[in-house]
Amino acid sequence: MKEAIAQLPEGIRERLRQAGRLADESELDLYLVGGTVRDMLLGCARADIDLAVDGDGMGFASRLARRTEGRYTPHARFLTATVDLPEGNSLDVATARGETYERPGALPRVAPASMDVDLARRDFTINAMAVSLNARNFGNLVDPFNGRGDLRSRMVRILHDQSFIDDPTRLLRAIRFEQRLRFRLERETERRFREAVSGGVIGNLSGPRLLEQLRLICVEPDPWPVFNRLERLDTLKAIHPALASDDGLKTLVQEISRPGDLASSAYDGWWILYLVALFRPRREETLHGIVDRLKPNRRLRKAIEDMSRWSGVEQSVQSGRIDTPADFYRAVRTISEDTMLFLTLTHPDDAVRRRCETYYRHHRHTRLSIDGETLKELKIPEGPAYGQILDEVLSMKINGEIETAEEERRAARDLWSRRNRPES
Ligand code: CTP
């Protein structure tokens, strides 16, 4: 195990030793746990480090923050805290705990417990290992379920028969790890998996918990194999009967994964695009059903609903009722950025796709240099005409008829004088 720790960057290793010394002083046992140990043994670097303390994890985290001059953020409900280190990494510190489930699919009730109990409440053997950080046994692996063996044989294995029933989010987690790591479900685990899905345990999960698992799939480097495997295990239709993974979804996911220079680096809605891909094309009632089941946040709900609004716009584009760039702008300007990016990346008709792209890249950012103040300077009397004139000038700008601030002023003046010209 020492070799696995040795691969960590020196800065992190020193922080772990420092944390181990503090644990010694506090007479607490401190461990690296969960995905951190799994990924270390697999030789994959990761930025987030999970620690667990056999004792008061939050108190320990607060002392660690003081010692490292880091920032301490407690999450009391989960008996955990985060220490943000001055150099930018963060350490998540948990109190070792046991979990009890009042009913299948409910959030567990947690209570402090020993490290053995803490490892036994976890999802898969590969996630149920710990590494001691105290000086006397620094680097020793604690591996009660032979997770290391399963890492070698590349298997995802549950710890006990009830695992998927207690916590059905593990169904989606299992496939996410299986596909990310290119592992496979161990045979008995797969049998329990299928049994749990056909027994309807997914119905025990609340919409937001289920949706969070879908979101996590969508932030994987390649979500499609996860969807595809879930389809083959009848799990997508257990989430909602209309969901399916097919070649159409594969193409959409590929198109979304190759955005080129379209989206800015600050864009954070990729997961939304993958979910819009998964949820379409659907009839409106079906989309309502999906929204009812998953209870998405406002942003995702709008992106889904805007796909239905877009169908109306698309018909008008195809029939020629929406013609100029300004017509298009007006028709789509209240459609969400996520939906417009989705269409720009995936619309099958080249001409329509280009219109979406021009809107997405350029027109949605178009602003006038003139405003109400300018109209006042031009001696146009204040009133409802202001909005109409500015709107028309904006259309002219989007249509490429005018460009500069001076041209905008002139256009505003002309529009006003044309309005006031007596009918001949
Ligand atoms: N865990 C669990 N059951 C869950 C969720 C989490 O047993 N339903 C445990 C696992 O031991 C897991 C750890 O909590 O390794 C941390 O959870 P999480 O951060 O979700 O997973 P990671 O394994 O760190 O995975 P990732 O690489 O995706 O961050």
Boltz pocket constraint, residues with backbone or C-beta under 6 A from the ligand:
constraints:
  - pocket:
      binder: B
      contacts: [[A, 33], [A, 34], [A, 35], [A, 36], [A, 50], [A, 121], [A, 122], [A, 123], [A, 124], [A, 127], [A, 128], [A, 167], [A, 169], [A, 170], [A, 173]]
      max_distance: 6.0
